[in-house]
């Protein structure tokens, strides 16, 4: 956790130098540190937020993805950010589209036609399919239980894993027993998600 604190507690000037690549990342964080730098920049309004917005349409996909994710928070997202998320979903590559879906969910902002998201349920990308399921369960709350119940039975392990998290986070007790069946799931991440989320219902595992 120390390396995360080194980034999150860094002054704005150092964050900007990390973001631009003017200096190397801190020791122990050679991979994946841009997300942490972007998150820290978003906590330095208005300068940090303005810098991140400059990358919302960039061809640098790592920085574009990091900027999208770090700005998809209710306290900093505005119309410009929401428009960038929609554009990212419309024409971005896989990782950028994933960040866009995550951003919609995090903001509780659901601008996409249902068909466009439902089509992703038939894709071969397990992670994208699972996130599309989460989007639909949030966008159509009256159908959430049926969507999540089907996801618990999916052949896609990420679908099962994400469904467990949604059930726990949403306190959906109606599905706790169906989730219990996944304690013995062959996918270790699914079994762990079931165990962790059953604890929200004060159930022994």
N, C-alpha and C positions, 0 to 999 in steps of 0.2 A: 504493500500500500504506500510505502514511502515515495516511490517514483511518481505515483499519481499525485500525491501532495506536492511534490516538487513542481509539477506542472500547474496544478490548480491554484497554488499559492504564489505563483510567479508574477512579477510585475508585468504590466501591459507591454512595455518595451521588449522584454525578453520573449513574451508570447508572440509578438509580431515578428521577431527575428526567427523564431522556430517555424512559424507559419510560412514565412517566405523562403525558408531554406537557407537563410544567411548563416545560421549556426547549426551544428548537428544536434540531434535529439539528446536528451539526458541519458546518462549511462543506465543500461538495463531496460531501455525502451526503444530499441532500434526499429521495431515493427509496430504499426498500428497506432502510433502516438498522435497522428493528426486529429483523430476524433477527440482526444483529450484536450489538445491545444484549442481546437475549435470550441469545445464546450467552455473552456476557461475564457476564451475571447468573448463569448456571448454574455459572460458575467461582467463585462467591462463596457456597458453602454455609455455614450453612443458610439465611441470610437471602434470598439471591438466588433459590435454588431454591424457597423457600416463596412468594415473590412470584409466580414464574412459575406455580406450581401453582394459584394463585387464578384464572388465566385459561384453564385447560384446558377449561372449558365455557362460555366467554364468548360473547356475541353479537358482540363485536368480533372479526371474523374474522381481521384482520391480526395482532392480538396472540395470538389463540388458535392460529393457525397457527405463529407464531414460538415460542410456548411449547412446543407439541407437538414441533417439530423440535429445539429446544435441549435438551429433557429426554429425548429418545430416544437416550441414550448409556448404555452399560453401567454407567458409574461413578455415574450419578445416577438412572437409571430404576428405579422400584420398582413394586409392584403397583398403586398409584394411577395412575402414568403409563401402565402397560400397559392398565389398564381405560379410561383416557381415550382412548388410541389406538383401542381397539376401538369405543368409543362414537362417536368421530369418523368411523370408517369406516362405522358403521351409519347415522348420521343427519346427517352433515355435508355441506355443499356441496362442490363439486368440489375446490377448492384444499385444503380441510381433509381430504378423503378421500385426496388425493394425499399429504399430509404423513403421514397415518396409515400408508399403505402403505410409504412410505419408512422410517418409524419401525420398523415390523415387520422390514423387511429389515435395517436397521442394527443392531437388537437381536438378530437371528437368532431372532426370536419369531414363530411362525406359527400363530396361533389360528383362522384363518378356514377354514371349509369350502371344499374345493377348488372346488366348483361356483360359489361366490360370486365367486371370483377369476377362474375360467375364463370366466364370463359377461362380464367386462370386456374380454376379448380380442375381443369382437364389437362393442365400443362404437366410436363415431366419434371418440373423443378419443385422438389419437395418443400423447400423453404418458402418459395413464392406462393405455392398452393396453400400452405398452412396459414400464411399471413393473409391471403385473400379470404380464407374462412373466418379469421378473426375480424377482418373488416366487415364482412357481411353480418356477423353476429352482433357487432356493435351498431352498425347502420340500421339494422332491422331488429330492434330489441324484442319485439313481440314473437320473433322466430328464433331467438337466441338459443333457447333450450333445445329445440329440435335440431338446429345446426350443430350445436356442440355435442349432442347425443350421437349424431351420425359421425362426427369427427372422432369420437372415442373409439369407434369401430373401424376407422379407416385403415387401409393397408399402409398408408403413409405414416411413418413413425413421427415425423415432425407435426403432422396434423394431430396425432394423439397427444403429443407433448404440449403443444400450444393450447389444446382444448383443456388439459388439466390446469394450466396456468390461468386460463380465463375463468374456469369454474371456481378455483380458489380465490382469485382476485375479486370476482363478482359475488362471492358468497352464495353460489347457486347450489343449495343443499339438495335439491331434487336430483342432482346428478352425482352426488358423492358416492353412492354405492356402486354405480357404473364405473366411476373412476377407481374405486378400490380394486376392481378386477385387473387393473393395469399395474398393480404392485409387482406382479410376476411377469411383466412384459419383457420379451427378449431384448428390447432396446434399453440399455441402461439409463439413457437420458429420460425416456418415458417413465420408467419405473421410479426414478428419482423425483420427477415432476409429480407423479401421483402421490408419493410419500409426503413430499413437502406440502402439497396443497390439501391433503387430507387433514393435516394438522390444524388448518384454519377452522375445521369443523369439530375440533376437540375429539377426534376419533383416533383410537389406537391403531397402529399399523403393524 
